């Protein structure tokens, strides 16, 4: 998968396959994901509150730069 799009598969994909192979019911998959991810989400929110920072995405835009802004009333 990493060779096609230069992205690694998410760990949850491997976990889901493993749980399925072990016969674990999939009804609770969303709950397991939330329980597993909640500490990281909470730590991120606490850091933002403590540092008064804004979370910036790691992606960079690929569109044109220096576009002008027009109010809705002025747009065609």
N, CA and C atoms as an extended XYZ file, in Angstrom:
228
Properties=species:S:1:pos:R:3:atomname:S:1:resname:S:1:resid:I:1 pbc="F F F"
N         0.824       -1.193        0.000 N   UNK     1
C         0.000        0.000        0.000 CA  UNK     1
C         0.867        1.255        0.000 C   UNK     1
N         1.958        1.246        0.741 N   UNK     2
C         2.808        2.429        0.817 CA  UNK     2
C         3.464        2.732       -0.525 C   UNK     2
N         3.670        1.728       -1.362 N   UNK     3
C         4.302        1.953       -2.645 CA  UNK     3
C         3.403        2.654       -3.644 C   UNK     3
N         2.101        2.449       -3.550 N   UNK     4
C         1.176        3.030       -4.519 CA  UNK     4
C         0.954        4.523       -4.297 C   UNK     4
N         0.731        4.915       -3.056 N   UNK     5
C         0.382        6.309       -2.808 CA  UNK     5
C         1.266        6.968       -1.751 C   UNK     5
N         2.369        6.341       -1.415 N   UNK     6
C         3.336        6.880       -0.448 CA  UNK     6
C         2.700        7.144        0.915 C   UNK     6
N         1.666        6.370        1.250 N   UNK     7
C         1.019        6.488        2.552 CA  UNK     7
C         1.035        5.127        3.227 C   UNK     7
N         1.268        5.130        4.519 N   UNK     8
C         1.228        3.893        5.277 CA  UNK     8
C        -0.208        3.606        5.696 C   UNK     8
N        -0.598        2.335        5.758 N   UNK     9
C        -1.953        2.028        6.217 CA  UNK     9
C        -2.099        2.386        7.688 C   UNK     9
N        -3.273        2.786        8.064 N   UNK    10
C        -3.550        3.175        9.445 CA  UNK    10
C        -3.568        1.920       10.316 C   UNK    10
N        -3.135        2.039       11.549 N   UNK    11
C        -3.065        0.913       12.466 CA  UNK    11
C        -4.431        0.279       12.680 C   UNK    11
N        -5.501        1.063       12.619 N   UNK    12
C        -6.839        0.521       12.842 CA  UNK    12
C        -7.197       -0.539       11.812 C   UNK    12
N        -6.665       -0.436       10.611 N   UNK    13
C        -6.942       -1.445        9.592 CA  UNK    13
C        -6.398       -2.792       10.035 C   UNK    13
N        -5.158       -2.813       10.519 N   UNK    14
C        -4.564       -4.063       10.984 CA  UNK    14
C        -5.290       -4.581       12.217 C   UNK    14
N        -5.703       -3.683       13.096 N   UNK    15
C        -6.441       -4.091       14.288 CA  UNK    15
C        -7.763       -4.738       13.895 C   UNK    15
N        -8.459       -4.143       12.941 N   UNK    16
C        -9.747       -4.691       12.513 CA  UNK    16
C        -9.583       -6.083       11.921 C   UNK    16
N        -8.561       -6.276       11.117 N   UNK    17
C        -8.317       -7.597       10.528 CA  UNK    17
C        -7.985       -8.605       11.624 C   UNK    17
N        -7.176       -8.197       12.587 N   UNK    18
C        -6.803       -9.088       13.692 CA  UNK    18
C        -8.021       -9.445       14.537 C   UNK    18
N        -8.838       -8.444       14.885 N   UNK    19
C       -10.042       -8.715       15.665 CA  UNK    19
C       -10.968       -9.663       14.910 C   UNK    19
N       -11.136       -9.453       13.626 N   UNK    20
C       -12.000      -10.318       12.825 CA  UNK    20
C       -11.469      -11.751       12.819 C   UNK    20
N       -10.154      -11.906       12.668 N   UNK    21
C        -9.551      -13.242       12.658 CA  UNK    21
C        -9.714      -13.940       14.007 C   UNK    21
N        -9.739      -13.186       15.099 N   UNK    22
C        -9.897      -13.774       16.435 CA  UNK    22
C       -11.362      -13.998       16.797 C   UNK    22
N       -12.271      -13.557       15.942 N   UNK    23
C       -13.687      -13.755       16.204 CA  UNK    23
C       -14.311      -12.708       17.106 C   UNK    23
N       -13.631      -11.592       17.314 N   UNK    24
C       -14.179      -10.512       18.137 CA  UNK    24
C       -15.306       -9.835       17.358 C   UNK    24
N       -16.424       -9.590       18.036 N   UNK    25
C       -17.565       -8.968       17.370 CA  UNK    25
C       -17.211       -7.570       16.891 C   UNK    25
N       -17.716       -7.214       15.730 N   UNK    26
C       -17.421       -5.898       15.157 CA  UNK    26
C       -18.411       -4.835       15.616 C   UNK    26
N       -19.443       -5.218       16.384 N   UNK    27
C       -20.439       -4.247       16.836 CA  UNK    27
C       -19.833       -3.145       17.694 C   UNK    27
N       -18.756       -3.449       18.385 N   UNK    28
C       -18.154       -2.488       19.306 CA  UNK    28
C       -16.905       -1.832       18.728 C   UNK    28
N       -16.697       -1.914       17.430 N   UNK    29
C       -15.483       -1.364       16.822 CA  UNK    29
C       -15.356        0.139       17.048 C   UNK    29
N       -16.435        0.873       16.874 N   UNK    30
C       -16.382        2.328       17.064 CA  UNK    30
C       -16.074        2.676       18.510 C   UNK    30
N       -16.690        1.944       19.432 N   UNK    31
C       -16.441        2.210       20.852 CA  UNK    31
C       -14.989        1.912       21.212 C   UNK    31
N       -14.439        0.817       20.686 N   UNK    32
C       -13.030        0.495       20.957 CA  UNK    32
C       -12.122        1.585       20.414 C   UNK    32
N       -12.424        2.104       19.240 N   UNK    33
C       -11.608        3.164       18.648 CA  UNK    33
C       -11.649        4.426       19.512 C   UNK    33
N       -12.831        4.800       19.965 N   UNK    34
C       -12.954        5.997       20.799 CA  UNK    34
C       -12.208        5.812       22.109 C   UNK    34
N       -12.362        4.653       22.735 N   UNK    35
C       -11.672        4.398       24.002 CA  UNK    35
C       -10.162        4.439       23.805 C   UNK    35
N        -9.680        3.902       22.700 N   UNK    36
C        -8.237        3.881       22.448 CA  UNK    36
C        -7.697        5.270       22.110 C   UNK    36
N        -8.470        6.075       21.401 N   UNK    37
C        -7.984        7.383       20.942 CA  UNK    37
C        -8.257        8.514       21.922 C   UNK    37
N        -9.175        8.317       22.849 N   UNK    38
C        -9.579        9.409       23.732 CA  UNK    38
C        -8.427       10.035       24.509 C   UNK    38
N        -7.502        9.269       25.095 N   UNK    39
C        -6.400        9.922       25.822 CA  UNK    39
C        -5.578       10.872       24.945 C   UNK    39
N        -5.324       10.489       23.700 N   UNK    40
C        -4.559       11.362       22.804 CA  UNK    40
C        -5.363       12.607       22.448 C   UNK    40
N        -6.657       12.442       22.191 N   UNK    41
C        -7.499       13.595       21.886 CA  UNK    41
C        -7.550       14.548       23.073 C   UNK    41
N        -7.726       13.984       24.275 N   UNK    42
C        -7.796       14.813       25.479 CA  UNK    42
C        -6.479       15.552       25.709 C   UNK    42
N        -5.356       14.868       25.513 N   UNK    43
C        -4.054       15.516       25.693 CA  UNK    43
C        -3.871       16.653       24.698 C   UNK    43
N        -4.335       16.466       23.476 N   UNK    44
C        -4.218       17.505       22.451 CA  UNK    44
C        -5.048       18.728       22.841 C   UNK    44
N        -6.271       18.506       23.290 N   UNK    45
C        -7.129       19.616       23.701 CA  UNK    45
C        -6.531       20.332       24.907 C   UNK    45
N        -6.005       19.574       25.868 N   UNK    46
C        -5.401       20.188       27.053 CA  UNK    46
C        -4.191       21.033       26.671 C   UNK    46
N        -3.401       20.569       25.699 N   UNK    47
C        -2.238       21.335       25.247 CA  UNK    47
C        -2.680       22.636       24.578 C   UNK    47
N        -3.725       22.562       23.754 N   UNK    48
C        -4.234       23.760       23.084 CA  UNK    48
C        -4.732       24.762       24.121 C   UNK    48
N        -5.472       24.282       25.124 N   UNK    49
C        -5.967       25.183       26.170 CA  UNK    49
C        -4.817       25.795       26.950 C   UNK    49
N        -3.805       24.986       27.279 N   UNK    50
C        -2.688       25.463       28.093 CA  UNK    50
C        -1.855       26.493       27.340 C   UNK    50
N        -1.561       26.207       26.064 N   UNK    51
C        -0.673       27.066       25.283 CA  UNK    51
C        -1.397       28.169       24.524 C   UNK    51
N        -2.719       28.146       24.515 N   UNK    52
C        -3.529       29.099       23.743 CA  UNK    52
C        -3.078       29.146       22.284 C   UNK    52
N        -2.948       27.974       21.697 N   UNK    53
C        -2.524       27.876       20.303 CA  UNK    53
C        -3.654       27.315       19.448 C   UNK    53
N        -3.494       27.436       18.159 N   UNK    54
C        -4.436       26.886       17.203 CA  UNK    54
C        -3.779       25.675       16.556 C   UNK    54
N        -4.547       24.613       16.391 N   UNK    55
C        -4.015       23.421       15.738 CA  UNK    55
C        -3.928       23.693       14.243 C   UNK    55
N        -2.761       23.557       13.699 N   UNK    56
C        -2.546       23.772       12.268 CA  UNK    56
C        -2.397       22.422       11.578 C   UNK    56
N        -3.108       22.194       10.492 N   UNK    57
C        -2.947       20.924        9.783 CA  UNK    57
C        -1.568       20.833        9.144 C   UNK    57
N        -1.094       19.613        8.975 N   UNK    58
C         0.225       19.402        8.390 CA  UNK    58
C         0.231       19.499        6.873 C   UNK    58
N        -0.947       19.551        6.255 N   UNK    59
C        -1.017       19.586        4.800 CA  UNK    59
C        -0.814       21.009        4.289 C   UNK    59
N        -0.341       21.109        3.088 N   UNK    60
C        -0.147       22.403        2.438 CA  UNK    60
C        -1.105       22.499        1.253 C   UNK    60
N        -1.704       23.653        1.079 N   UNK    61
C        -2.603       23.853       -0.038 CA  UNK    61
C        -1.863       23.817       -1.366 C   UNK    61
N        -2.553       23.367       -2.395 N   UNK    62
C        -1.923       23.273       -3.711 CA  UNK    62
C        -2.568       24.220       -4.712 C   UNK    62
N        -3.507       25.027       -4.255 N   UNK    63
C        -4.191       25.949       -5.156 CA  UNK    63
C        -3.383       27.205       -5.393 C   UNK    63
N        -3.938       28.122       -6.178 N   UNK    64
C        -3.232       29.366       -6.479 CA  UNK    64
C        -3.119       30.258       -5.243 C   UNK    64
N        -2.072       31.059       -5.207 N   UNK    65
C        -1.837       31.987       -4.103 CA  UNK    65
C        -2.332       33.383       -4.478 C   UNK    65
N        -2.411       34.249       -3.482 N   UNK    66
C        -2.734       35.669       -3.666 CA  UNK    66
C        -4.051       35.894       -4.405 C   UNK    66
N        -5.083       35.179       -4.023 N   UNK    67
C        -6.397       35.389       -4.620 CA  UNK    67
C        -7.071       36.583       -3.959 C   UNK    67
N        -7.900       37.269       -4.698 N   UNK    68
C        -8.618       38.407       -4.134 CA  UNK    68
C        -9.909       37.925       -3.492 C   UNK    68
N       -10.365       38.679       -2.526 N   UNK    69
C       -11.586       38.356       -1.805 CA  UNK    69
C       -12.690       39.297       -2.254 C   UNK    69
N       -13.839       38.730       -2.578 N   UNK    70
C       -14.982       39.550       -2.977 CA  UNK    70
C       -16.166       39.201       -2.087 C   UNK    70
N       -16.869       40.219       -1.609 N   UNK    71
C       -18.057       39.992       -0.802 CA  UNK    71
C       -19.112       39.279       -1.632 C   UNK    71
N       -20.032       38.603       -0.959 N   UNK    72
C       -21.079       37.881       -1.678 CA  UNK    72
C       -21.892       38.807       -2.569 C   UNK    72
N       -22.140       40.018       -2.087 N   UNK    73
C       -22.934       40.959       -2.874 CA  UNK    73
C       -22.222       41.367       -4.160 C   UNK    73
N       -20.898       41.310       -4.167 N   UNK    74
C       -20.118       41.732       -5.330 CA  UNK    74
C       -19.835       40.594       -6.305 C   UNK    74
N       -20.124       39.373       -5.911 N   UNK    75
C       -19.823       38.230       -6.774 CA  UNK    75
C       -20.895       38.080       -7.839 C   UNK    75
N       -20.505       37.589       -9.027 N   UNK    76
C       -21.495       37.422      -10.113 CA  UNK    76
C       -22.468       36.299       -9.828 C   UNK    76
